[in-house]
Amino acid sequence: MLNVRWTPPAILERYEDQDSIEAPRTRYRITNPEECAAAANAQAKADHADLLYSSGYLNLVHLAATLRQEATDPDHSQTVIGNADLNRKPGASQPVTVESKITLWRGSLGTSRRLRADRLFGLDAAAPVGHRLD
């Protein structure tokens, strides 16, 4: 999961090392260390997040927190039971005339007499003692 092929945005300066006992060696010096350090830190943050996710560490932390929660005594009831009943009652009714829309292929299908009835709805809810239904 780590990006092992990452290369820093280094600008290199070539120089000959005269301090060696053997023949002079060609060496390279990074001329933009601040930019390379910032890029390395950004890559390390991304690699660290990938490592935490892929290793299962976050799942382990979640499991530990859940077990700690379940192992402690609750300070309030964790079981809430309620009841809700939906009541529907017919209301006042009135006669209406229903007319179909005119379509391009069929024209009008006609009109019809119908009865429109209102419905009254209500909700009865009960909550356990100490709990509120909002």
C-alpha positions in Angstrom: 0.0 0.0 0.0 2.9 2.3 0.4 4.2 4.2 -2.5 7.7 2.8 -2.7 8.3 4.2 -6.2 7.9 7.8 -5.0 10.8 10.1 -6.0 11.3 13.5 -4.5 11.1 16.6 -6.7 14.8 17.1 -6.2 16.9 19.4 -8.3 20.4 17.9 -8.2 23.7 19.6 -8.5 26.6 17.4 -9.7 30.0 17.8 -8.0 33.3 15.8 -7.7 34.2 14.6 -4.2 37.9 15.3 -3.6 37.9 14.0 0.0 38.2 10.3 -0.9 41.5 8.5 -0.8 40.7 6.8 -4.1 40.0 8.5 -7.4 37.5 11.4 -7.2 33.8 10.4 -7.1 30.9 12.0 -8.7 28.3 13.0 -6.1 25.0 14.9 -6.2 23.7 17.6 -3.9 20.0 18.5 -3.5 19.6 22.2 -4.2 15.9 22.5 -3.0 15.7 20.6 0.3 12.7 22.5 1.6 10.5 21.6 -1.4 11.7 18.0 -1.1 10.9 17.9 2.6 7.4 19.3 2.1 6.7 16.8 -0.7 8.0 13.9 1.5 5.8 15.0 4.4 2.7 15.1 2.1 3.5 11.7 0.8 4.1 10.3 4.3 0.6 11.6 5.4 -1.0 9.8 2.4 1.0 6.6 3.0 0.1 6.7 6.8 -3.6 7.0 6.1 -3.4 4.1 3.6 -1.4 2.0 6.0 -4.0 2.6 8.8 -6.9 1.7 6.5 -5.3 -1.4 4.9 -3.9 -2.9 8.1 -7.3 -3.1 9.8 -6.2 -0.7 12.6 -9.3 1.5 12.3 -11.5 -1.6 12.6 -9.6 -2.6 15.7 -10.0 0.8 17.3 -13.7 0.8 16.5 -14.1 -2.7 18.1 -12.2 -1.6 21.2 -14.4 1.4 21.6 -17.6 -0.7 21.2 -16.4 -3.2 23.7 -15.5 -0.5 26.2 -19.0 1.0 25.7 -20.7 -2.3 26.3 -18.5 -3.2 29.3 -19.5 -0.1 31.3 -22.8 0.2 33.2 -25.3 2.4 31.4 -26.3 5.7 33.0 -29.8 5.5 31.3 -32.0 2.9 29.7 -30.7 1.6 26.4 -34.0 -0.1 25.6 -36.7 2.2 24.3 -40.0 0.7 23.3 -42.8 2.7 21.8 -46.1 2.2 20.1 -47.7 4.2 17.3 -51.1 3.6 15.8 -52.3 5.4 12.7 -56.0 6.2 12.7 -58.0 7.0 9.5 -61.6 8.2 9.6 -63.7 9.2 6.7 -64.6 12.9 6.6 -67.2 14.9 4.7 -68.0 13.9 1.1 -69.2 15.9 -1.9 -70.1 15.0 -5.5 -67.7 16.1 -8.2 -67.5 15.8 -12.0 -64.4 14.1 -13.3 -63.3 14.9 -16.9 -60.5 13.2 -18.8 -57.8 15.1 -20.5 -57.9 15.5 -24.3 -55.2 13.5 -26.0 -53.9 13.8 -29.5 -54.8 10.3 -30.6 -58.0 9.6 -28.7 -59.6 12.9 -28.0 -61.6 13.2 -24.7 -62.7 10.0 -23.0 -65.7 11.8 -21.4 -66.9 12.9 -18.0 -68.1 11.0 -15.0 -69.8 11.8 -11.7 -67.8 10.7 -8.6 -67.8 11.3 -4.9 -64.9 13.0 -3.2 -64.4 12.1 0.5 -61.9 13.7 2.8 -60.0 11.6 5.2 -59.0 12.5 8.7 -55.7 11.1 10.0 -54.4 11.0 13.5 -51.4 9.5 15.2 -51.5 8.1 18.7 -48.1 7.5 20.1 -47.0 6.2 23.5 -43.5 6.5 24.9 -42.0 4.8 28.0 -41.8 6.7 31.2 -39.0 9.2 31.1 -38.8 9.5 27.3 -40.4 12.2 25.0 -41.6 11.8 21.5 -40.9 15.0 19.5 
